[in-house]
Amino acid sequence: MSWYVYLIECRDGSIYTGIAIDVAARYAAHVAGKGARYTRSHPPQRLLAAFAVADKSAALREELRIKRLTPVQKRAYAHSAEPAAAS
């Protein structure tokens, strides 16, 4: 079971960062308004990237690290590595 860190670009240009096992299902929940509180008030526009990590603990650490980045740095991070195949 792989964990992923994912970045979503919202309609207002902000970037949401989260973790999931099934990124496609989690993104669909965000789009349907059933995801995180943030994406209910900042609707998703597109999935920027998803990166596989070793386990849930690593996913949480990477999520926190990414959340500390500026929006410009988050976009650069999303484009810097080859995105993992989201399940």
N, C-alpha and C positions, 0 to 999 in steps of 0.2 A: 504494500500500500504506500504510494508516494504522496507526499505533501507538496503543495505548490504555494508560492507567493505570487500574487497577481496585481496588476495595476490597471485601473479603469479610468479612462478620460471621461469626465462628466460634461454635460452640455454647457456649463458655465466656464469650462476650461480648467477646472480644478482636477486633481488626480487623487483617486481613492486607492488605497493599498489594503489588501486583505490576504487571508490564507484560506486554503480549501484542499480537500482531497479531489473533488470533482469540480474543476473550474468552470466547465460549461454549465453545469447545473447551478452553481453559485451565481454565475453571471446572469443566467435566466431569472433567478430569484431577485437579483438587484433590478433588472429591467422590469419585472412584474411588480416592483414596489414592495417586495417581501424580504428584501435583503437588509442591510444595515440601515440604521436611522439616517446616516449621512447621505446615502444614495436615494433615500426616499425624498429628501429635500433637494438633492442635487442629482437629477436623473442621469443615468449612464448614457454615454454617446457611443463608446466603443471600448473593447478590451485592448489595452496597449501591449501587454506582455504577460506571460506566465512562466515562472522559473521553478524547476523541480529542486527540492531540497531534501536532505537526508531523512528528517523526521519532523514531528510537530514542534519539538523544542527549537530546532534549527529554523523552522518556518517563523515561529514567533519572534526569535531574535532578529532574523532578516527583515521581517515586517517592521519592527521597531526601528531598525537602522534606516530603512527606506523612508519611513514617516518623518524622520528628522531632516531629510534632504529638502532642498528648495524645489519648487515645481520644475525649474529648468534642469536641475540635477536628476530629478525623477525621470524626466523625458529622456535625458541622455542615457541613464541607466537602462531604461526600457529598450533603447535602440542599440545599446553597446554589446549585448550578448544575444546569441541565437535563442529565441524563446523556446521553451520546452513544449512538447506536444501536450496541450491541455486535454485532460480526460473528459 
